[in-house]
């Protein structure tokens, strides 16, 4: 069952920004906007190595779907204007990468990742362009920040896979469904830890009995809080699930809330790119 079937109302609205590709003048005259689902980009993406970590992988996949890429024609080759424009674009991306070197490591993993989201957009776009050029046997020049790219790329992966949460003290009750919440949050890439957390998780699940069809009904709420208990992302939901008993229904509801809050966190980070 998909989360969209049950989660009807979000406490924090998410603004999804589609990044625009700034094209060199010569290129702008010859191409139109495309996306990752269009050829040849859909073929190129399959040549890139797979990422490790649930949250890191989901974040990068979501970002790639938001990229606006040039429409590549059938006449694409090393002598074409499109190839020259892509090479110029790589040089621009390389130059821009320098500004992300000084993101402090003394702040939380989440805050570091938030500030590095523009760098992640830069890296993912550059990887796709370079892969397309290599696929077409076009030489990719070694640029000033070519060694910086893998360093930042690895750092972003470590940050995305390293975010953790703790539970707000007032919700640490003997709830039978809490283990399911912790397991579900780990499943979606943001696990519980007793170490210094990136987030404090606050939640509740209010049982409302069963409807005429026998489905279990709940009002649910889940939030990730940052410094000074400021809400980063939050979800409020009217939940309806099929289950053989209340305990099973509570467990299913916890997984739905965990899936929803981690998706909201992904969307929030994408607005920072």
Order of alpha helices (4+ residues) and beta strands (2+ residues): alpha-beta-alpha-alpha-beta-alpha-alpha-alpha-beta-alpha-beta-beta-beta-beta-alpha
